[in-house]
Amino acid sequence: MFNDLRVSAFLATRSIQRGGRGRNAMYIIIIALVLTNMIFLPSVIMGAMDVYYEQTIDYISSDVIIKPPEDVRYIDDVETLLATVNRVPGVVRASARYPMAGSIDFEDKNVAMKIDAFDPRDETEVTLFHKHIKDGDFLGSGDRDQIIIGSLVAGEKDDTGEFYASLGGATVGDSVSVRYANGVVREYRIKGIINTKSYQADYMVFVTKDEMDAVTGPGGAQATEVLVKTISNEDAPLVKKRILEFGVGENVKTWEEALPDVVSESIESFAIINMISVFGGLVIAVVLIFIMTTIKTFNNRKQIGILKAIGLKKSIIINSYVMQVIFICLIGAIVGSLLLGAMVLTFTTYPIEFPDGNVTPIVTWAMIVENTALLFISSAIAGFIPAWRVTNEGILEAIRGG
């Protein structure tokens, strides 16, 4: 068997040498581009998903989020809960959110939305809002009569192309009127404008807990969620377990568990898109290899007939063509990997600017190995079929056909 493979390898080498450098180079480049296409689009999608996950952790849920039990609207005794959670090993800090429905008036604009309150000292250790103040400053402890708003809430003077209702170009220093759901109306000065590139985060407004207490009455602000920052987001499941072991009876979830169902469905949709992209690349590769091998075998029918006439096994001849395909795929995979590496390096240095964040493609060795293996298997099958068809012809038929 080993001698048969040696003969097949010799025939494959001679055939490649006689095949023309230009033609072989073209096949190699096409295989390289197919492999790059199979991996690059999924890597961009993974990068976009990673940006969404980071934004969720940085602004919406942190690593662990605690909410009231089912059928309960608010968290009871949130101060005791915060004290308990802050003692849990692995927790950096916990920050409570105190929301109330309301509406914001600025000049002739009105936006109905939720107004959130927090303790700025806790919030700066749990989320990254304070690092993404486009204009102005972040809220400070004890700030009253001041508010920070997201860039999508502030809006632009020309708001014709905006997807969300906005204040039509409010800026730092402007005064806005907030009408709370309990009937209280407060005048606020805009202290800062947030710009995170997250659609969710940039359509939020915040006041301090002290201000919310003034609106609801002393101690009247009620928390609906507590965001918990862990030392490392990989430790979120462990920290969740520890929080429950500390006797916390509220609904505790990691950031992954807290993702809305619509997000999970979107992730499944992205996975389907990835599969379609990979399948499309494989189809292109299979068709190319099939056509390439078919043309070569039919042009070499006379040579194949002669090889059979002198006693060479059909398996040796078939294997020689399969080896040619594998060799071209191997060189193409190497070139494609180098091309992919150059593209990832470029887009890591200069990320792709998406509306909801800068995306860097994420390529793993598992992706490269898996797609390369699929490409090799598909190409080997595509190379085997035409070679098998021609070698099954009669010797005289093959020689005359050549």
C-alpha positions in Angstrom: 0.0 0.0 0.0 2.8 2.4 0.9 4.4 1.7 -2.5 1.1 2.5 -4.2 0.9 5.8 -2.4 4.5 6.6 -3.4 3.6 6.0 -7.1 0.5 8.2 -6.7 2.5 10.9 -5.2 5.1 10.7 -8.0 2.3 10.9 -10.7 0.7 13.9 -8.8 4.0 15.7 -8.6 4.7 15.3 -12.3 1.1 16.3 -13.2 1.4 19.5 -11.1 4.7 20.4 -12.7 3.3 20.0 -16.2 0.0 21.8 -15.3 1.4 25.3 -15.7 2.4 27.7 -13.0 -0.2 30.3 -13.9 -3.1 27.8 -13.8 -1.9 26.3 -10.4 -1.4 29.8 -9.0 -5.0 30.8 -10.0 -6.4 27.7 -8.3 -4.4 28.4 -5.2 -5.5 32.0 -5.0 -9.1 31.0 -5.4 -8.9 28.4 -2.6 -7.2 31.0 -0.4 -10.0 33.5 -1.1 -12.6 30.9 -0.4 -11.1 30.0 2.9 -10.8 33.7 3.8 -14.4 34.3 3.0 -15.5 31.2 5.0 -13.8 32.6 8.2 -13.8 36.4 7.9 -17.5 37.0 7.8 -18.2 34.8 10.9 -15.3 36.5 12.6 -16.8 39.9 12.0 -20.2 38.7 13.3 -18.4 37.3 16.4 -16.7 40.6 16.9 -20.1 42.4 16.7 -21.6 40.0 19.2 -18.6 40.5 21.5 -19.1 44.3 21.4 -22.8 43.8 22.3 -21.8 41.6 25.3 -19.2 44.1 26.5 -21.8 46.9 26.3 -24.3 44.8 28.2 -21.8 44.2 31.0 -20.4 47.8 31.0 -23.7 49.6 31.0 -26.8 47.5 31.4 -26.4 44.5 33.7 -22.8 44.4 34.9 -21.5 40.9 35.6 -24.4 39.9 37.9 -27.8 41.5 38.2 -30.2 41.1 41.1 -33.9 41.8 40.6 -37.0 41.3 42.8 -38.6 37.9 43.0 -41.4 37.2 40.5 -44.6 39.1 41.0 -42.7 41.6 43.2 -42.1 45.1 41.8 -39.3 46.4 44.1 -36.4 45.1 46.2 -37.2 45.3 49.9 -34.5 46.7 52.2 -32.0 47.4 49.4 -29.5 48.9 51.8 -29.2 45.6 53.6 -28.9 43.8 50.3 -26.1 46.1 49.2 -24.2 45.6 52.4 -24.6 41.8 52.1 -23.5 41.6 48.4 -20.5 43.9 49.0 -19.2 41.4 51.5 -19.3 38.5 49.0 -15.8 37.3 47.9 -15.2 38.2 44.3 -17.5 41.3 44.3 -15.9 44.6 43.5 -19.0 46.7 44.2 -22.8 46.7 43.9 -24.9 49.6 42.7 -28.7 49.9 43.0 -30.9 51.5 40.4 -34.0 53.5 41.4 -36.2 54.2 38.4 -39.4 56.2 37.9 -41.4 56.8 34.8 -41.7 60.3 33.6 -41.3 62.7 30.7 -38.7 65.4 29.8 -39.5 68.8 28.3 -37.0 70.9 26.5 -38.2 73.9 24.4 -40.9 72.5 22.2 -39.8 68.8 22.6 -41.2 66.2 24.9 -39.8 62.7 25.5 -41.6 60.2 27.7 -39.1 57.8 29.3 -37.8 56.2 32.5 -35.6 58.3 34.7 -33.0 56.2 36.6 -31.2 57.2 39.8 -28.1 55.8 41.4 -25.4 56.5 44.0 -22.5 57.9 41.9 -19.9 56.5 44.2 -21.2 53.0 43.6 -21.9 53.5 40.0 -18.4 54.5 39.0 -17.1 51.1 40.3 -19.8 49.1 38.6 -20.4 50.6 35.1 -18.4 52.7 32.7 -20.8 55.6 32.1 -18.4 58.0 33.9 -15.7 57.2 31.2 -18.0 58.1 28.3 -19.1 61.6 29.0 -19.0 63.3 25.6 -19.6 66.8 27.1 -19.8 68.1 30.6 -19.2 66.0 33.7 -20.5 62.9 35.5 -22.8 63.2 38.5 -21.2 63.6 41.9 -22.4 62.4 45.3 -25.1 64.7 46.6 -25.7 66.5 43.3 -29.2 68.0 43.2 -31.1 69.7 40.4 -28.7 68.2 37.8 -29.1 65.4 35.3 -27.0 63.5 32.8 -28.6 62.3 29.5 -27.7 60.0 26.7 -26.6 61.4 23.4 -29.7 59.8 21.7 -31.9 61.6 24.2 -30.1 64.9 23.6 -30.5 64.5 19.9 -29.6 66.9 17.1 -31.2 70.2 16.0 -32.1 68.5 12.7 -33.8 65.4 14.1 -35.5 64.2 10.8 -33.3 61.1 10.5 -33.4 60.0 14.2 -35.0 56.7 15.1 -35.9 57.8 18.7 -37.8 60.8 20.0 -35.2 63.3 21.3 -34.9 66.7 22.8 -33.8 68.1 19.5 -30.2 69.2 20.3 -30.1 69.8 24.1 -26.6 70.6 25.3 -24.7 70.8 28.5 -25.9 73.7 30.6 -29.4 73.7 29.2 -32.4 73.5 31.5 -34.9 70.7 31.1 -38.2 70.1 33.0 -38.9 66.5 34.2 -42.4 65.5 35.1 -42.4 62.3 37.2 -45.1 59.7 37.3 -46.1 60.8 40.9 -46.9 64.3 39.7 -43.7 66.0 40.9 -42.1 68.4 38.4 -38.5 69.3 38.7 -36.2 71.7 36.7 -32.7 70.3 36.0 -29.5 71.6 34.5 -27.9 69.1 32.1 -24.5 68.4 33.7 -23.2 65.8 31.1 -24.1 64.0 27.9 -23.2 60.3 27.6 -22.0 58.7 24.4 -21.2 55.0 24.6 -22.3 53.9 21.1 -24.8 51.5 22.8 -28.3 52.2 21.7 -29.6 51.1 25.1 -27.2 53.1 27.2 -27.3 56.2 25.1 -31.1 56.4 25.5 -31.0 56.7 29.3 -31.0 59.6 31.7 -29.8 59.6 35.3 -30.1 61.7 38.5 -28.6 60.9 41.9 -30.4 58.9 44.5 -30.4 62.0 46.7 -32.4 63.8 44.0 -34.8 60.8 43.7 -35.3 60.8 47.4 -36.3 64.4 47.2 -38.8 63.6 44.5 -40.4 60.6 46.3 -39.9 61.8 49.8 -37.1 60.8 52.2 -36.3 57.1 51.8 -39.1 56.8 49.1 -36.8 55.8 46.2 -37.3 52.1 45.5 -34.8 49.9 43.7 -35.8 47.6 41.0 -32.3 46.1 40.3 -28.9 45.9 41.8 -25.9 45.6 39.4 -22.9 43.7 40.8 -19.3 44.0 39.4 -17.1 41.0 39.9 -13.3 40.9 39.8 -13.4 39.0 36.5 -16.6 38.5 34.4 -15.6 34.9 34.0 -16.3 34.5 37.7 -19.9 35.6 37.4 -21.5 32.1 37.8 -19.3 31.5 40.9 -20.2 34.9 42.4 -23.9 34.3 41.8 -23.6 31.0 43.7 -21.9 32.8 46.6 -24.5 35.5 46.7 -27.2 32.9 47.0 -25.2 31.1 49.7 -25.2 34.4 51.6 -28.9 34.1 51.9 -30.0 36.5 49.2 -33.6 35.6 48.3 -34.0 37.9 45.3 -33.7 36.8 41.7 -30.0 36.6 40.9 -28.7 36.1 37.4 -25.4 36.3 35.5 -25.3 38.8 32.6 -25.7 35.9 30.2 -28.8 34.6 31.9 -30.2 38.1 32.0 -30.0 38.6 28.2 -33.5 39.0 26.7 -35.0 36.2 24.7 -34.9 38.5 21.6 -31.1 38.7 21.9 -30.8 34.9 22.2 -32.9 34.6 19.1 -30.7 37.2 17.3 -27.6 35.2 18.3 -29.2 32.0 16.8 -29.9 34.0 13.6 -26.2 35.1 13.4 -25.2 31.4 13.8 -27.5 30.5 10.9 -25.8 33.3 8.8 -22.4 31.9 9.7 -23.5 28.4 8.6 -24.8 29.8 5.3 -21.6 31.7 4.7 -19.5 28.6 5.3 -21.7 26.5 3.2 -21.6 29.0 0.4 -17.8 29.0 0.5 -17.7 25.2 0.4 -20.0 25.1 -2.6 -17.7 27.5 -4.5 -14.7 25.4 -3.5 -16.3 22.1 -4.5 -17.5 23.4 -7.8 -14.1 24.9 -8.6 -12.2 21.7 -7.7 -14.7 19.5 -9.5 -14.4 21.5 -12.7 -10.6 21.7 -12.4 -10.3 17.9 -11.9 -12.8 17.1 -14.6 -11.0 19.2 -17.2 -7.7 17.7 -16.3 -8.8 14.1 -16.2 -10.7 14.3 -19.6 -7.6 16.0 -21.1 -5.5 13.2 -19.8 -7.8 10.3 -20.8 -5.2 8.9 -23.2 -2.5 9.0 -20.6 -4.8 7.3 -18.0 -5.6 4.6 -20.5 -1.9 4.0 -21.1 -1.2 3.8 -17.4 -4.0 1.2 -17.0 -2.7 -0.7 -20.0 0.8 -1.1 -18.4 -0.8 -2.5 -15.3 -1.2 0.5 -12.9 -4.1 0.0 -10.5 -7.1 2.3 -10.8 -6.7 3.3 -7.1 -3.2 4.6 -7.8 -4.4 6.8 -10.6 -7.4 8.1 -8.6 -5.2 8.8 -5.6 -2.8 10.8 -7.8 -5.6 13.2 -8.7 -6.8 13.4 -5.1 -3.3 14.2 -4.0 -3.1 17.0 -6.5 -6.3 18.5 -5.1 -5.0 18.2 -1.5 -1.7 19.8 -2.4 -3.4 22.8 -4.0 -5.8 23.1 -1.0 -2.8 22.9 1.4 -1.0 25.7 -0.3 -4.2 27.7 -0.7 -5.0 27.2 3.0 -1.6 28.5 4.0 -2.0 31.6 1.7 -5.5 32.1 3.0 -4.4 31.9 6.6 -1.7 34.5 5.9 -4.2 36.7 4.1 -6.7 36.3 7.0 -4.0 37.2 9.5 -3.1 40.3 7.6 -6.8 41.4 7.5 -7.4 40.7 11.2 -4.2 42.7 12.1 -5.4 45.6 9.9 -8.9 45.7 11.4 -7.5 45.3 14.9 -5.4 48.4 14.4 -8.2 50.1 12.6 -11.5 48.6 13.8 -14.6 48.5 11.6 -16.9 51.3 12.7 -20.4 50.0 13.2 -23.2 52.3 14.3 -23.3 50.6 17.7 -19.5 50.3 18.3 -16.1 49.6 16.8 -15.8 45.9 15.8 -12.6 43.9 15.7 -12.9 40.5 13.9 -12.4 37.6 16.3 -10.6 34.6 14.8 -9.8 31.5 16.8 -7.6 28.5 15.9 -10.7 26.3 16.2 -12.4 28.3 13.4 -9.3 28.0 11.2 -8.9 24.2 11.8 -12.6 23.4 11.4 -13.1 25.3 8.2 -9.8 24.1 6.7 -10.8 20.5 7.5 -14.2 21.0 5.8 -12.5 22.5 2.8 -10.0 19.6 2.5 -12.7 16.9 2.8 -15.1 18.7 0.4 -12.2 19.2 -2.1 -11.0 15.6 -1.8 -14.5 14.4 -2.7 -14.8 16.8 -5.5 -11.5 15.6 -6.9 -12.2 11.9 -6.4 -15.5 11.8 -8.5 -14.2 12.9 -12.0 -11.0 10.8 -11.5 -13.1 7.8 -10.6 -15.4 8.2 -13.6 -12.5 8.4 -16.1 -10.5 5.5 -14.6 -13.6 3.3 -14.9 -13.6 3.7 -18.7 -12.3 0.8 -20.8 -8.6 1.0 -21.8 -9.3 1.3 -25.5 -12.1 3.8 -25.0 -9.9 6.0 -22.8 -7.0 5.9 -25.3 -9.3 6.6 -28.3 -11.1 9.4 -26.3 -7.8 11.0 -25.6 
